[in-house]
């Protein structure tokens, strides 16, 4: 749901995000004039994950490591566990 960086990369220009709710609300920030050129020029690919993958990853960290993390921090774990990431890397 918080995929403005992905959509910007796909479109080749900076786009805003919509106001959909997300469990990863900590990621509801916009790319700006300093960050967009870095993403545009240096990031090869952005992999997105859905809400259920974020929730599952956050629960996995709690269950295995007994660490309470903000769901936004679970996005990286969800990405690594995703089929898209595993198929490519």
C-alpha angles and dihedrals in degrees: 000000000000096000107133092123091053093047092045091052091048093048096041093231137078113272130180127238129249125240098253115141119250135182084225093063091150087075094058093107125114129242108246140197091284100043102038095066090052092051093042096049106028109028113087099191142358118211118203129206131196130241095263091052090052092049092047093049092048090050091047091056090050094045097046104030102022089230120140107218133176110253090243087065089053091062093082091050091046089051094052090049093047123108091235092059096040093049092053103034 
